Amino acid sequence: MENTLSKPKPKPSRAGRKNKPLAQPPNNIRAIRTSRGLTLKELANGAGCTSQQIYYAETQGIRVSVKVFRAIAQYFDVPLDDIFNTSKKI
């Protein structure tokens, strides 16, 4: 008798896959940073985090802890709410 059950298909590998930035920024970090003439590195140094964390915070809003967002808001001297309120003009 032949086995009629099919084998499960293997899941595609996630290796090499990059998360694409969102069409609309998830927060105001880049707008505030560029309006103050800061580079990613300068903001990272001032906020005590890495430039990669700043990049992810600006473009995806994921993979970044609340601690980093608080440090960024403190460095900018703005309330944390101003970071996430994208309807507010900077």
N, C-alpha and C positions, 0 to 999 in steps of 0.2 A: 504494500500500500504506500502510495506517495504522500509526502507531507504537503498539504495544501496551504499551510500557513506561510505567509511571506515574512521575510526578515524585516525588522524595522529599518527604515532609512537612516543613515548616519546624519547627525546634525552638522550643518555647515560650520566650518571653523571660523572663529572670530578673530583669529590671528591676522594682523595687518589691517584690520578694519579700523577706520577712524570715525569718530563722531563728528558729523558736520555741524558747523555753527548754525544757530537758529537764524531765520530770516529777520526776525525782530529781536533786538537784544532783550534778555530777560531782566535787565536792571540798568541803572544809570552809571555804572562804574566807568565805562569808557568815556562817556560824555563828560563826566566830571574831570576825569584824568586829563583828557585832551584840552578841555577848556582852561586847565591850569598849566598846560604846557609840560606835563610830566610824561616820561617814558614808562613802559611796563617795569623796567628794572628800577627806576627811581621810586615808583610807588611800592614795589615789592620791598625794597630796602627800608623805606619809611614805615611801612606797615608790619615789617618783620616776618615776611613770608617769601615765597619764591615767585619768580616771574611766571612760571607755569601755572601756579595757583591763581594768579591775577588773570592770566589768559583764559583759563577755564571759567573763572567767575564772570568775566566780561562776555564770553561768547556762548556759554552753555548753562551757567548757573547751577551746574552739578559738580559732583566730586570735590566740593569745597565745603569745609565745615563752617558752621555759624561763627566760630571763633575768628576765622579769616575775614568774614564779612564785617564783624564788629571792629576788627583791627583797621580795616580799610575805612570804615565810617569814622572811626576815631582819628585816623590820620587826616582825613578830609575835614574834620571838625563839623560833621553833619550828623543828624539823627539817622539811625539805621533805616528808618522808614523812608528817608529820602533816597537811599540806595535802590530800593525796590519799587518806588512809586514812579513808574515809567510815564505816567500821564503828566507829571510835573515837569515844567520847563526848567532847565538848568542854566 
